[in-house]
Amino acid sequence: MGKRRLLLVVMLVGLIGLVRWGMPQNFGFSMMRVNRVVHQLETRLPDGQDQAGTPVEKIAAEHPLHRTYYYHFAGSVPVNVRPIFEEAVTVYNKTGLVKLIAGKPQQKQNGITFFTYHKETSTQPNFLELGEGGPEIRRYVGLGSYTINRARAGLNLAHPEAGIRPSVAIHELGHAIGLEHSKSRQSIMYPLDQGHERLSAADRKTLRVLYAQNG
């Protein structure tokens, strides 16, 4: 399964000993630092990147995929987190390019499992991991061969003040249905959370190409 993780830059120097993540009154302080660093990274991007197209996950483009997906929640997903995933579902359904339906998939149907996990540290220093997701393409060859995607999209509960938000769920769901990281800050698939809650024109164009001729 092709996994992609959405990362949020965070300045750690000077925060050790000052931020106690378990205390709600500190959330505003930590979020301010996070947002400021992300904004600085945006301003350093070269001109023209906002025009970049949204790439496709390679394994999702090798064989045609039907645009209909059935989604369900892993048993461990808290009740108060499920509406965040549902918001992401609504965003994609409004495009009319894919159709996401609540329920578990049958044998020849695409499926998405929404899940949560808890991971305090990232593989990259000075970053917070907010979520992960990706497609799992299964190709059945023989009489009546077919291809399905049994994808996963998850949110990291270790950093609720930063990661439990619709923009993260939309990003991870994008990976699940075949979108790759984009260089455009306007794209929901930009690898650092920008807070976007709708797809860019480039995101929609890629979905249209990926699912153009499949019902």
MIGU-361528 format. One record per residue (C-alpha): residue number from 0; x, y, z; residue in one letter. Coordinates in Angstrom, 2 decimals, padded with zeros to 5 digits, m for minus. Example, Ala and Ser with C-alpha at 12.3 -4.5 7.8 and 13.67 -1.06 7.14 Angstrom:
BEGIN
<node i="0" u="012.30" v="m004.50" w="007.80" aa="A"/>
<node i="1" u="013.67" v="m001.06" w="007.14" aa="S"/>
END
This chain:
BEGIN
<node i="0" u="000.00" v="000.00" w="000.00" aa="M"/>
<node i="1" u="001.34" v="003.38" w="m000.97" aa="G"/>
<node i="2" u="001.34" v="005.43" w="002.25" aa="K"/>
<node i="3" u="001.74" v="009.14" w="002.43" aa="R"/>
<node i="4" u="001.94" v="011.18" w="005.59" aa="R"/>
<node i="5" u="000.81" v="014.75" w="006.05" aa="L"/>
<node i="6" u="003.35" v="016.66" w="008.09" aa="L"/>
<node i="7" u="003.09" v="019.95" w="009.87" aa="L"/>
<node i="8" u="006.23" v="021.99" w="010.53" aa="V"/>
<node i="9" u="006.74" v="022.91" w="014.16" aa="V"/>
<node i="10" u="009.59" v="024.84" w="015.77" aa="M"/>
<node i="11" u="010.94" v="022.81" w="018.64" aa="L"/>
<node i="12" u="013.88" v="025.02" w="019.67" aa="V"/>
<node i="13" u="012.88" v="027.01" w="022.71" aa="G"/>
<node i="14" u="009.69" v="025.04" w="023.29" aa="L"/>
<node i="15" u="011.19" v="022.26" w="025.39" aa="I"/>
<node i="16" u="010.21" v="022.84" w="028.96" aa="G"/>
<node i="17" u="007.71" v="025.55" w="027.98" aa="L"/>
<node i="18" u="004.93" v="023.65" w="026.25" aa="V"/>
<node i="19" u="003.08" v="021.00" w="028.18" aa="R"/>
<node i="20" u="000.97" v="019.26" w="025.58" aa="W"/>
<node i="21" u="m001.37" v="017.81" w="028.15" aa="G"/>
<node i="22" u="m002.57" v="021.21" w="029.38" aa="M"/>
<node i="23" u="m005.42" v="022.69" w="027.29" aa="P"/>
<node i="24" u="m004.44" v="026.28" w="028.15" aa="Q"/>
<node i="25" u="m001.21" v="025.83" w="026.15" aa="N"/>
<node i="26" u="m002.91" v="024.78" w="022.92" aa="F"/>
<node i="27" u="m003.29" v="028.35" w="021.69" aa="G"/>
<node i="28" u="000.41" v="029.04" w="022.17" aa="F"/>
<node i="29" u="001.57" v="025.90" w="020.39" aa="S"/>
<node i="30" u="m000.83" v="026.44" w="017.50" aa="M"/>
<node i="31" u="000.38" v="030.00" w="017.03" aa="M"/>
<node i="32" u="003.93" v="028.80" w="016.64" aa="R"/>
<node i="33" u="002.84" v="026.12" w="014.21" aa="V"/>
<node i="34" u="000.85" v="028.49" w="012.03" aa="N"/>
<node i="35" u="003.60" v="031.05" w="011.92" aa="R"/>
<node i="36" u="006.21" v="028.56" w="010.76" aa="V"/>
<node i="37" u="003.94" v="027.22" w="008.03" aa="V"/>
<node i="38" u="003.32" v="030.75" w="006.79" aa="H"/>
<node i="39" u="007.06" v="031.39" w="006.60" aa="Q"/>
<node i="40" u="007.55" v="028.28" w="004.54" aa="L"/>
<node i="41" u="004.82" v="029.42" w="002.15" aa="E"/>
<node i="42" u="006.49" v="032.73" w="001.50" aa="T"/>
<node i="43" u="009.77" v="031.03" w="000.65" aa="R"/>
<node i="44" u="008.32" v="028.92" w="m002.13" aa="L"/>
<node i="45" u="009.48" v="029.89" w="m005.64" aa="P"/>
<node i="46" u="007.02" v="031.76" w="m007.85" aa="D"/>
<node i="47" u="004.85" v="029.66" w="m010.13" aa="G"/>
<node i="48" u="004.39" v="026.60" w="m007.94" aa="Q"/>
<node i="49" u="000.71" v="027.42" w="m007.42" aa="D"/>
<node i="50" u="000.18" v="026.49" w="m011.08" aa="Q"/>
<node i="51" u="001.51" v="022.97" w="m010.63" aa="A"/>
<node i="52" u="m000.74" v="020.06" w="m011.49" aa="G"/>
<node i="53" u="m001.78" v="017.44" w="m008.94" aa="T"/>
<node i="54" u="000.04" v="014.14" w="m009.60" aa="P"/>
<node i="55" u="m001.55" v="010.70" w="m009.48" aa="V"/>
<node i="56" u="m000.36" v="007.87" w="m007.25" aa="E"/>
<node i="57" u="001.39" v="005.58" w="m009.74" aa="K"/>
<node i="58" u="m000.23" v="002.36" w="m008.56" aa="I"/>
<node i="59" u="m003.69" v="003.91" w="m008.83" aa="A"/>
<node i="60" u="m003.18" v="004.81" w="m012.49" aa="A"/>
<node i="61" u="m001.94" v="001.45" w="m013.76" aa="E"/>
<node i="62" u="m005.45" v="000.00" w="m014.21" aa="H"/>
<node i="63" u="m008.87" v="001.67" w="m014.51" aa="P"/>
<node i="64" u="m010.69" v="002.12" w="m011.22" aa="L"/>
<node i="65" u="m014.43" v="002.55" w="m010.72" aa="H"/>
<node i="66" u="m015.36" v="005.88" w="m009.22" aa="R"/>
<node i="67" u="m017.64" v="004.38" w="m006.56" aa="T"/>
<node i="68" u="m016.21" v="003.63" w="m003.11" aa="Y"/>
<node i="69" u="m017.77" v="002.20" w="000.03" aa="Y"/>
<node i="70" u="m016.33" v="003.54" w="003.25" aa="Y"/>
<node i="71" u="m016.48" v="002.45" w="006.86" aa="H"/>
<node i="72" u="m014.82" v="003.26" w="010.16" aa="F"/>
<node i="73" u="m012.40" v="001.03" w="012.01" aa="A"/>
<node i="74" u="m013.75" v="000.14" w="015.44" aa="G"/>
<node i="75" u="m011.13" v="002.24" w="017.19" aa="S"/>
<node i="76" u="m012.23" v="005.56" w="015.64" aa="V"/>
<node i="77" u="m013.73" v="007.76" w="018.39" aa="P"/>
<node i="78" u="m017.31" v="008.88" w="017.85" aa="V"/>
<node i="79" u="m016.34" v="012.56" w="018.03" aa="N"/>
<node i="80" u="m013.72" v="012.12" w="015.29" aa="V"/>
<node i="81" u="m016.00" v="010.44" w="012.75" aa="R"/>
<node i="82" u="m017.69" v="013.69" w="011.64" aa="P"/>
<node i="83" u="m014.27" v="014.97" w="010.54" aa="I"/>
<node i="84" u="m013.98" v="012.08" w="008.09" aa="F"/>
<node i="85" u="m017.60" v="012.61" w="007.01" aa="E"/>
<node i="86" u="m016.80" v="016.21" w="006.14" aa="E"/>
<node i="87" u="m014.02" v="014.97" w="003.87" aa="A"/>
<node i="88" u="m016.43" v="012.54" w="002.21" aa="V"/>
<node i="89" u="m018.85" v="015.39" w="001.52" aa="T"/>
<node i="90" u="m016.11" v="017.48" w="m000.10" aa="V"/>
<node i="91" u="m015.28" v="014.74" w="m002.60" aa="Y"/>
<node i="92" u="m018.89" v="013.78" w="m003.27" aa="N"/>
<node i="93" u="m019.69" v="017.40" w="m004.15" aa="K"/>
<node i="94" u="m017.23" v="017.23" w="m007.04" aa="T"/>
<node i="95" u="m019.37" v="014.60" w="m008.76" aa="G"/>
<node i="96" u="m016.16" v="012.89" w="m009.89" aa="L"/>
<node i="97" u="m016.21" v="010.12" w="m007.30" aa="V"/>
<node i="98" u="m019.05" v="008.62" w="m005.30" aa="K"/>
<node i="99" u="m018.38" v="007.67" w="m001.68" aa="L"/>
<node i="100" u="m021.10" v="005.62" w="000.02" aa="I"/>
<node i="101" u="m021.30" v="004.54" w="003.65" aa="A"/>
<node i="102" u="m020.95" v="000.77" w="004.06" aa="G"/>
<node i="103" u="m018.51" v="m002.07" w="003.64" aa="K"/>
<node i="104" u="m017.46" v="m003.06" w="000.11" aa="P"/>
<node i="105" u="m018.40" v="m006.33" w="m001.54" aa="Q"/>
<node i="106" u="m015.86" v="m008.51" w="m003.35" aa="Q"/>
<node i="107" u="m015.53" v="m006.44" w="m006.52" aa="K"/>
<node i="108" u="m016.07" v="m003.01" w="m005.00" aa="Q"/>
<node i="109" u="m013.67" v="m000.28" w="m003.97" aa="N"/>
<node i="110" u="m013.44" v="000.33" w="m000.25" aa="G"/>
<node i="111" u="m011.99" v="002.88" w="002.16" aa="I"/>
<node i="112" u="m011.28" v="002.27" w="005.83" aa="T"/>
<node i="113" u="m011.09" v="005.34" w="008.03" aa="F"/>
<node i="114" u="m008.89" v="004.81" w="011.08" aa="F"/>
<node i="115" u="m007.04" v="006.61" w="013.84" aa="T"/>
<node i="116" u="m003.67" v="005.94" w="015.42" aa="Y"/>
<node i="117" u="m001.35" v="007.44" w="018.02" aa="H"/>
<node i="118" u="002.21" v="008.37" w="017.07" aa="K"/>
<node i="119" u="004.05" v="010.99" w="019.11" aa="E"/>
<node i="120" u="007.16" v="011.38" w="016.97" aa="T"/>
<node i="121" u="007.77" v="011.82" w="013.25" aa="S"/>
<node i="122" u="010.44" v="010.23" w="011.10" aa="T"/>
<node i="123" u="011.56" v="013.78" w="010.24" aa="Q"/>
<node i="124" u="012.92" v="016.12" w="012.93" aa="P"/>
<node i="125" u="010.90" v="019.25" w="013.75" aa="N"/>
<node i="126" u="007.75" v="017.90" w="012.11" aa="F"/>
<node i="127" u="004.47" v="016.65" w="013.51" aa="L"/>
<node i="128" u="002.80" v="013.75" w="011.75" aa="E"/>
<node i="129" u="m000.89" v="014.52" w="011.36" aa="L"/>
<node i="130" u="m002.16" v="011.57" w="009.36" aa="G"/>
<node i="131" u="m001.45" v="008.90" w="006.80" aa="E"/>
<node i="132" u="m003.27" v="007.32" w="003.92" aa="G"/>
<node i="133" u="m002.91" v="005.63" w="000.58" aa="G"/>
<node i="134" u="m004.39" v="003.24" w="m001.95" aa="P"/>
<node i="135" u="m004.09" v="m000.53" w="m001.86" aa="E"/>
<node i="136" u="m004.65" v="m001.75" w="m005.39" aa="I"/>
<node i="137" u="m005.74" v="m005.34" w="m005.87" aa="R"/>
<node i="138" u="m005.67" v="m006.69" w="m009.39" aa="R"/>
<node i="139" u="m007.49" v="m009.97" w="m010.06" aa="Y"/>
<node i="140" u="m006.47" v="m011.63" w="m013.33" aa="V"/>
<node i="141" u="m008.34" v="m014.38" w="m015.13" aa="G"/>
<node i="142" u="m011.85" v="m014.85" w="m016.46" aa="L"/>
<node i="143" u="m013.61" v="m011.60" w="m015.66" aa="G"/>
<node i="144" u="m010.47" v="m009.89" w="m014.35" aa="S"/>
<node i="145" u="m010.93" v="m006.69" w="m012.36" aa="Y"/>
<node i="146" u="m009.09" v="m004.14" w="m010.24" aa="T"/>
<node i="147" u="m010.20" v="m002.71" w="m006.91" aa="I"/>
<node i="148" u="m008.78" v="m000.25" w="m004.42" aa="N"/>
<node i="149" u="m008.98" v="m001.13" w="m000.72" aa="R"/>
<node i="150" u="m007.62" v="002.12" w="000.61" aa="A"/>
<node i="151" u="m007.03" v="003.55" w="004.08" aa="R"/>
<node i="152" u="m007.07" v="007.10" w="005.44" aa="A"/>
<node i="153" u="m006.14" v="007.89" w="009.02" aa="G"/>
<node i="154" u="m005.71" v="010.70" w="011.53" aa="L"/>
<node i="155" u="m003.03" v="010.81" w="014.21" aa="N"/>
<node i="156" u="m004.62" v="011.40" w="017.62" aa="L"/>
<node i="157" u="m001.28" v="012.21" w="019.25" aa="A"/>
<node i="158" u="m001.62" v="015.88" w="018.27" aa="H"/>
<node i="159" u="m005.34" v="016.71" w="018.49" aa="P"/>
<node i="160" u="m004.74" v="020.45" w="018.62" aa="E"/>
<node i="161" u="m003.10" v="020.31" w="015.18" aa="A"/>
<node i="162" u="m004.28" v="017.22" w="013.34" aa="G"/>
<node i="163" u="m007.94" v="016.56" w="014.05" aa="I"/>
<node i="164" u="m009.30" v="018.85" w="011.37" aa="R"/>
<node i="165" u="m011.13" v="018.47" w="008.04" aa="P"/>
<node i="166" u="m008.18" v="019.66" w="005.94" aa="S"/>
<node i="167" u="m006.08" v="016.72" w="007.16" aa="V"/>
<node i="168" u="m008.86" v="014.21" w="006.54" aa="A"/>
<node i="169" u="m009.43" v="015.59" w="003.03" aa="I"/>
<node i="170" u="m005.71" v="015.27" w="002.29" aa="H"/>
<node i="171" u="m005.49" v="011.67" w="003.48" aa="E"/>
<node i="172" u="m008.68" v="010.71" w="001.67" aa="L"/>
<node i="173" u="m007.14" v="012.21" w="m001.46" aa="G"/>
<node i="174" u="m004.20" v="009.83" w="m001.12" aa="H"/>
<node i="175" u="m006.61" v="006.95" w="m000.58" aa="A"/>
<node i="176" u="m008.38" v="007.51" w="m003.88" aa="I"/>
<node i="177" u="m005.20" v="008.08" w="m005.86" aa="G"/>
<node i="178" u="m003.91" v="011.64" w="m005.51" aa="L"/>
<node i="179" u="m000.21" v="012.24" w="m004.88" aa="E"/>
<node i="180" u="001.54" v="015.15" w="m003.16" aa="H"/>
<node i="181" u="001.37" v="018.42" w="m005.08" aa="S"/>
<node i="182" u="003.83" v="021.32" w="m005.23" aa="K"/>
<node i="183" u="000.99" v="023.83" w="m005.25" aa="S"/>
<node i="184" u="000.02" v="025.50" w="m002.00" aa="R"/>
<node i="185" u="m003.52" v="025.81" w="m003.37" aa="Q"/>
<node i="186" u="m003.87" v="022.04" w="m003.61" aa="S"/>
<node i="187" u="m005.35" v="019.98" w="m000.81" aa="I"/>
<node i="188" u="m002.50" v="017.59" w="m001.61" aa="M"/>
<node i="189" u="000.30" v="019.97" w="m000.60" aa="Y"/>
<node i="190" u="002.38" v="017.96" w="001.92" aa="P"/>
<node i="191" u="002.17" v="020.59" w="004.68" aa="L"/>
<node i="192" u="m001.27" v="021.33" w="006.07" aa="D"/>
<node i="193" u="m002.57" v="024.64" w="004.67" aa="Q"/>
<node i="194" u="m006.03" v="024.40" w="006.22" aa="G"/>
<node i="195" u="m007.76" v="024.03" w="002.84" aa="H"/>
<node i="196" u="m011.21" v="022.46" w="002.97" aa="E"/>
<node i="197" u="m011.95" v="022.28" w="m000.74" aa="R"/>
<node i="198" u="m010.17" v="020.90" w="m003.78" aa="L"/>
<node i="199" u="m008.26" v="023.13" w="m006.16" aa="S"/>
<node i="200" u="m008.97" v="023.19" w="m009.89" aa="A"/>
<node i="201" u="m005.85" v="021.06" w="m010.43" aa="A"/>
<node i="202" u="m007.05" v="018.50" w="m007.86" aa="D"/>
<node i="203" u="m010.41" v="018.19" w="m009.62" aa="R"/>
<node i="204" u="m008.75" v="017.92" w="m013.02" aa="K"/>
<node i="205" u="m006.63" v="014.97" w="m011.89" aa="T"/>
<node i="206" u="m009.65" v="013.20" w="m010.38" aa="L"/>
<node i="207" u="m011.54" v="013.75" w="m013.62" aa="R"/>
<node i="208" u="m008.77" v="012.10" w="m015.63" aa="V"/>
<node i="209" u="m008.34" v="009.24" w="m013.16" aa="L"/>
<node i="210" u="m012.03" v="008.33" w="m013.02" aa="Y"/>
<node i="211" u="m013.27" v="009.72" w="m016.34" aa="A"/>
<node i="212" u="m014.64" v="006.57" w="m017.96" aa="Q"/>
<node i="213" u="m015.58" v="004.45" w="m015.00" aa="N"/>
<node i="214" u="m018.96" v="004.37" w="m013.28" aa="G"/>
END
